[in-house]
Amino acid sequence: MFTFRFLWHANKMRLPYRFLFADGQVNEAAARRLENSREAFPNLDIEYVRYPNDADYSRYFTKMSDAMQRVRTPYVMHADNDDFLGFNGIERALDFLDTHDDYVCARGHQVTFSVYSKIGGSPGSISGTFNKLNSDNDFTDMDATSAAERLRQGGLCHRLYYAVYRSAALARIWREIVEIDFSDLMLHEDFFALRALTLGKACIKAEAVSYYSQAATGISYQPLGDWASHLLRSRFTTEAHAVIGRVASAVADADGTKASTVAEEVRKILTDRYRSFLMGNYGLPARVKRKVRETWPRLANYLQTRPRFSVGRERATILSQLEKAGASPGDLKCVITELAEIKAALSPETLAEYADPFLPMVYAEGGREWLAI
């Protein structure tokens, strides 16, 4: 039902964008609704495309690459169906790209929120109240003239995934992802972040919010039980070499430098990334947390889903952060309004409003959720 929550909110906000849904988990009843979207969401421009099931990463990557070929607008951005769009930040990014041809993408801040439904409930619930709010700390533009220097500025800036891109550039990245055919999603994310910076500069509009992301949803939230086992069953090292080679070659072509020199820098970026990942997942704090979950599952569940009472302070911190970055009173009012509208979309009353017409189709398909881009 996350898809219909997303659309309910976008329809209420009258977002003036063209939404392309690449459905790799087709539910017939939901598909018919989306194919006749004007009936339920009259304020939105929606194109719905059915794809074969996302049975594996290869099919998902192929689907995404094909979807990029269907884009007819000069700019495009990803959106997950469990998140919300920040209109003011997106408009700022679009205006910036219109006047800066050497930039490949632009975005505002990304605000992450979690939802409290009840103690013991899922931290990624579809409805409830805000239980946590925080903004990313990425303030620095990646605006160096050389591609190599942009990599040094940005490193692995994964939040570029939700930036507004020039459509041709994003299509190119997805074509190369299909060619590599990743068996590891982290490497796929790393390649995306690095490859984007080889194609042009990246702007962060620090005074605006362009994306509101719900925490504790999706497969990336699920902790890996045994990454060492996954490592032996994937093509990780082969794909890592492919990432290094492609990024180094792109930088060499753009800057006229030696690919071997750039490759060492890219290798160091990835080495630091996976050293940190291994410490975070297998270091002492991670082992203690894992032991707590195994020994006291109820306590661990309570700590994870308990209500928090600092959301008001966190909201004020975000607004203060934006004001210090140059947000005008109008910008701040937009964020306040967007947070209020998201809060409304999360309410149980709203869930009943948009979910009731679709509950039969959910039950018919065993409660599956549908993906939106």
FENPE-V618715 format. One record per pair of residues at least 24 apart in sequence whose C-alpha atoms are under 10 Angstrom apart, sorted by sequence separation. I is the first residue (numbers start at 1). J is the second residue. If there is no record, write none. Layout:
# FENPE-V618715
i->(I	I)
j->(J	J)
This chain:
# FENPE-V618715
i->(26	74	86	110	111	112	172	243	244	315	19	20	21	22	23	24	25	26	85	86	110	111	170	244	4	18	19	20	21	22	23	24	25	26	109	110	111	169	170	173	241	244	3	14	16	17	18	19	20	21	22	23	24	25	26	84	109	110	169	172	240	243	14	15	16	17	18	19	20	21	22	23	24	25	26	77	108	109	110	161	1	11	12	14	15	16	17	18	19	20	21	22	23	24	25	75	76	77	83	109	160	170	4	7	11	12	13	14	15	21	22	23	24	25	75	77	83	108	109	159	169	240	10	11	12	13	14	23	24	108	158	161	165	169	8	9	11	12	157	158	160	161	7	8	10	11	156	157	158	160	7	10	11	156	158	159	160	185	186	8	24	106	155	156	157	158	161	185	4	7	8	24	156	157	158	160	4	7	23	156	157	160	165	22	155	156	164	7	24	103	154	155	156	157	163	164	23	24	103	154	157	163	22	23	102	156	163	22	82	151	155	160	82	102	151	154	160	22	23	82	150	151	153	160	22	151	152	21	22	150	151	164	184	20	147	150	151	163	183	184	20	147	149	150	154	162	163	183	191	195	110	147	148	149	162	187	191	194	198	20	109	110	147	148	150	183	184	186	187	190	194	197	198	228	20	146	147	150	162	183	184	185	188	191	192	195	196	198	199	227	19	107	108	110	146	147	150	159	182	183	184	187	188	191	194	195	198	199	18	107	110	144	147	182	183	187	190	191	194	195	197	198	18	106	107	108	109	143	146	147	181	182	194	197	198	200	227	18	105	107	108	142	145	146	184	188	191	192	195	198	199	226	227	17	20	105	106	107	108	144	145	182	183	184	187	191	195	198	225	226	19	105	106	107	143	144	182	198	224	18	19	20	21	105	106	107	142	143	144	180	181	182	223	17	104	105	106	142	143	180	19	21	104	105	106	141	142	143	180	182	104	105	141	142	143	182	103	104	105	140	141	142	180	103	104	140	141	180	104	105	139	140	141	101	104	105	139	140	141	225	104	138	139	140	177	180	97	138	139	176	97	98	138	139	97	137	15	17	93	94	176	15	16	93	94	13	15	93	94	194	6	14	90	91	6	7	10	13	89	90	135	6	9	10	89	194	5	6	9	3	4	5	6	7	10	85	135	2	3	4	5	6	134	135	2	3	5	6	133	190	191	1	2	3	133	190	1	2	133	79	80	132	133	77	78	79	132	187	190	77	78	79	130	77	78	76	77	78	76	77	78	187	76	77	126	186	75	76	77	125	75	76	77	124	125	74	75	76	105	123	124	125	126	74	75	76	78	104	105	123	124	125	73	74	75	76	77	104	123	124	73	74	75	76	103	104	105	122	123	124	72	73	75	76	104	105	106	107	108	109	122	71	103	104	105	106	107	108	109	110	151	71	102	103	104	105	106	107	108	109	124	69	102	103	104	105	106	107	108	109	110	111	68	69	101	102	103	104	105	106	107	108	109	110	111	112	113	114	115	148	68	71	101	102	103	108	109	110	111	112	113	114	115	147	148	151	68	69	70	100	107	108	109	110	111	112	113	114	115	147	150	68	69	107	108	109	110	111	112	113	114	148	149	68	69	100	107	108	109	110	111	112	113	114	147	148	67	68	106	107	147	148	65	66	68	69	97	146	147	65	68	69	97	146	147	148	149	64	65	67	68	96	147	148	65	66	146	147	65	66	96	146	148	209	64	65	93	145	146	155	63	64	65	93	151	155	208	62	65	92	93	207	61	62	64	65	92	148	152	156	209	61	64	148	151	152	155	156	207	208	61	62	63	89	90	92	93	147	151	155	206	207	208	61	62	89	92	206	207	61	62	89	91	92	93	148	152	156	205	206	207	208	60	61	89	90	92	148	151	155	206	207	208	58	59	61	62	88	89	90	91	206	207	208	58	61	88	89	90	205	206	207	208	5	57	58	60	61	87	88	89	90	205	206	207	5	58	59	86	87	88	89	205	209	2	58	86	87	88	208	209	2	57	58	85	86	87	207	208	1	2	57	58	85	86	207	209	210	57	84	85	86	208	209	212	56	57	61	84	85	208	212	57	83	84	85	83	84	209	82	83	84	212	82	83	79	81	82	83	79	80	81	82	79	80	83	82	82	81	80	131	131	132	131	132	130	131	132	133	134	120	123	129	130	131	132	133	120	122	130	131	132	133	135	120	121	131	132	133	134	135	120	121	123	124	130	131	132	133	134	119	120	122	123	129	130	132	133	135	136	119	120	121	122	123	132	133	134	135	118	119	120	121	133	134	135	137	119	120	121	133	119	120	135	139	118	119	135	116	117	118	119	116	117	118	115	116	117	114	116	115	116	113	111	111	109	130	130	109	129	130	129	128	129	127	128	129	130	127	128	129	130	127	128	129	126	127	128	129	126	127	128	125	126	127	128	126	127	127	128	127	126	127	111	115	117	116	117	115	117	88	89	88	88	89	88	89	87	88	86	87	86	88	87	86	85	86	84	84	84	85	84	83	84	82	81	82	81	82	83	81	82	80	81	79	80	81	79	80	78	79	78	77	67	64	40	40	48	13	33	13	30	12	29	30	10	29	30	9	10	29	30	9	12	28	29	27	9	10	27	29	6	9	28	29	5	8	9	27	28	27	6	26	30	31	5	30	5	9	27	8	26	27	8	25	26	27	25	26	5	8	9	25	26	5	8	24	25	4	7	8	23	24	5	22	23	24	5	21	22	23	1	4	5	21	22	23	4	21	22	20	21	1	2	19	20	1	4	19	1	1	1	4	7	1	3	4	6	1	2	3	1	2	3	4	1	2	3	1	2	3)
j->(50	98	110	134	135	136	196	267	268	339	44	45	46	47	48	49	50	51	110	111	135	136	195	269	30	44	45	46	47	48	49	50	51	52	135	136	137	195	196	199	267	270	30	41	43	44	45	46	47	48	49	50	51	52	53	111	136	137	196	199	267	270	42	43	44	45	46	47	48	49	50	51	52	53	54	105	136	137	138	189	30	40	41	43	44	45	46	47	48	49	50	51	52	53	54	104	105	106	112	138	189	199	34	37	41	42	43	44	45	51	52	53	54	55	105	107	113	138	139	189	199	270	41	42	43	44	45	54	55	139	189	192	196	200	40	41	43	44	189	190	192	193	40	41	43	44	189	190	191	193	41	44	45	190	192	193	194	219	220	43	59	141	190	191	192	193	196	220	40	43	44	60	192	193	194	196	41	44	60	193	194	197	202	60	193	194	202	46	63	142	193	194	195	196	202	203	63	64	143	194	197	203	63	64	143	197	204	64	124	193	197	202	125	145	194	197	203	66	67	126	194	195	197	204	67	196	197	67	68	196	197	210	230	67	194	197	198	210	230	231	68	195	197	198	202	210	211	231	239	243	159	196	197	198	211	236	240	243	247	70	159	160	197	198	200	233	234	236	237	240	244	247	248	278	71	197	198	201	213	234	235	236	239	242	243	246	247	249	250	278	71	159	160	162	198	199	202	211	234	235	236	239	240	243	246	247	250	251	71	160	163	197	200	235	236	240	243	244	247	248	250	251	72	160	161	162	163	197	200	201	235	236	248	251	252	254	281	73	160	162	163	197	200	201	239	243	246	247	250	253	254	281	282	73	76	161	162	163	164	200	201	238	239	240	243	247	251	254	281	282	76	162	163	164	200	201	239	255	281	76	77	78	79	163	164	165	200	201	202	238	239	240	281	76	163	164	165	201	202	239	79	81	164	165	166	201	202	203	240	242	165	166	202	203	204	243	165	166	167	202	203	204	242	166	167	203	204	243	168	169	203	204	205	166	169	170	204	205	206	290	170	204	205	206	243	246	164	205	206	243	165	166	206	207	166	206	85	87	163	164	246	86	87	164	165	85	87	165	166	266	79	87	163	164	80	81	84	87	163	164	209	81	84	85	164	269	81	82	85	80	81	82	83	84	87	162	212	80	81	82	83	84	212	213	81	82	84	85	212	269	270	81	82	83	213	270	82	83	214	161	162	214	215	160	161	162	215	270	273	161	162	163	214	162	163	162	163	164	163	164	165	274	164	165	214	274	164	165	166	214	165	166	167	214	215	165	166	167	196	214	215	216	217	166	167	168	170	196	197	215	216	217	166	167	168	169	170	197	216	217	167	168	169	170	197	198	199	216	217	218	167	168	170	171	199	200	201	202	203	204	217	167	199	200	201	202	203	204	205	206	247	168	199	200	201	202	203	204	205	206	221	167	200	201	202	203	204	205	206	207	208	209	167	168	200	201	202	203	204	205	206	207	208	209	210	211	212	213	214	247	168	171	201	202	203	208	209	210	211	212	213	214	215	247	248	251	169	170	171	201	208	209	210	211	212	213	214	215	216	248	251	170	171	209	210	211	212	213	214	215	216	250	251	171	172	203	210	211	212	213	214	215	216	217	250	251	171	172	210	211	251	252	170	171	173	174	202	251	252	171	174	175	203	252	253	254	255	171	172	174	175	203	254	255	173	174	254	255	174	175	205	255	257	318	174	175	203	255	256	265	174	175	176	204	262	266	319	174	177	204	205	319	174	175	177	178	205	261	265	269	322	175	178	262	265	266	269	270	321	322	176	177	178	204	205	207	208	262	266	270	321	322	323	177	178	205	208	322	323	178	179	206	208	209	210	265	269	273	322	323	324	325	178	179	207	208	210	266	269	273	324	325	326	177	178	180	181	207	208	209	210	325	326	327	178	181	208	209	210	325	326	327	328	126	178	179	181	182	208	209	210	211	326	327	328	127	180	181	208	209	210	211	327	331	125	181	209	210	211	331	332	126	181	182	209	210	211	331	332	126	127	182	183	210	211	332	334	335	183	210	211	212	334	335	338	183	184	188	211	212	335	339	185	211	212	213	212	213	338	212	213	214	342	213	214	211	213	214	215	212	213	214	215	213	214	217	217	218	218	218	305	306	307	307	308	307	308	309	310	311	298	301	307	308	309	310	311	299	301	309	310	311	312	314	300	301	311	312	313	314	315	301	302	304	305	311	312	313	314	315	301	302	304	305	311	312	314	315	317	318	302	303	304	305	306	315	316	317	318	302	303	304	305	317	318	319	321	304	305	306	318	305	306	321	325	305	306	322	304	305	306	307	305	306	307	305	306	307	305	307	307	308	311	315	318	318	339	342	322	342	343	343	343	344	343	344	345	346	344	345	346	347	345	346	347	345	346	347	348	346	347	348	346	347	348	349	348	349	350	351	351	351	352	339	343	346	346	347	346	348	330	331	331	332	334	334	335	334	335	334	335	335	338	338	338	338	339	338	339	341	342	342	342	345	369	369	370	370	371	372	371	372	371	372	371	372	373	372	373	372	373	373	373	373	373	354	357	372	338	358	341	358	341	358	360	341	360	361	341	342	361	362	342	345	361	362	361	344	345	362	364	342	345	364	365	342	345	346	364	365	365	345	365	369	370	345	370	346	350	368	350	368	369	351	368	369	370	369	370	350	353	354	370	371	351	354	370	371	351	354	355	370	371	353	370	371	372	354	370	371	372	351	354	355	371	372	373	355	372	373	372	373	354	355	372	373	355	358	373	358	359	362	369	372	367	369	370	372	368	369	370	369	370	371	372	370	371	372	371	372	373)
